């Protein structure tokens, strides 16, 4: 009994062509925050309007937490009714 070969449903690509990074829906805002944190002076915080987050503050904070842990940057956050505040935490 011979097994008939069934044609594949999907096309194949070389593994070298497969992207290895993930562009999640929070990438733009998190990238902007990380870039601003790089330039932030000691004792200062970034103030991001909640209306510019594009998602809930909880989801953006979670995405920022994942990103900062990945690059081993220690930051803190706080919020009020209108803004998300982010600052670098120094290990002094």
URNOR-V470728 format. One record per residue. RES is the residue in three letters. D_FIRST is the distance of its C-alpha to the first C-alpha in whole Angstrom. Layout:
[[RES | D_FIRST] [RES | D_FIRST]]
//
This chain:
[[UNK | 0] [UNK | 4] [UNK | 7] [UNK | 9] [UNK | 13] [UNK | 15] [UNK | 19] [UNK | 21] [UNK | 24] [UNK | 27] [UNK | 28] [UNK | 28] [UNK | 32] [UNK | 33] [UNK | 34] [UNK | 37] [UNK | 38] [UNK | 37] [UNK | 41] [UNK | 42] [UNK | 45] [UNK | 45] [UNK | 47] [UNK | 48] [UNK | 50] [UNK | 53] [UNK | 53] [UNK | 56] [UNK | 58] [UNK | 57] [UNK | 58] [UNK | 61] [UNK | 62] [UNK | 61] [UNK | 63] [UNK | 66] [UNK | 66] [UNK | 66] [UNK | 69] [UNK | 71] [UNK | 74] [UNK | 75] [UNK | 76] [UNK | 74] [UNK | 72] [UNK | 69] [UNK | 70] [UNK | 67] [UNK | 68] [UNK | 65] [UNK | 65] [UNK | 64] [UNK | 61] [UNK | 58] [UNK | 57] [UNK | 59] [UNK | 61] [UNK | 59] [UNK | 55] [UNK | 57] [UNK | 59] [UNK | 55] [UNK | 54] [UNK | 57] [UNK | 57] [UNK | 53] [UNK | 54] [UNK | 57] [UNK | 56] [UNK | 53] [UNK | 56] [UNK | 58] [UNK | 61] [UNK | 63] [UNK | 64] [UNK | 66] [UNK | 66] [UNK | 68] [UNK | 68] [UNK | 71] [UNK | 71] [UNK | 71] [UNK | 69] [UNK | 67] [UNK | 68] [UNK | 67] [UNK | 68] [UNK | 68] [UNK | 68] [UNK | 70] [UNK | 69] [UNK | 73]]
//
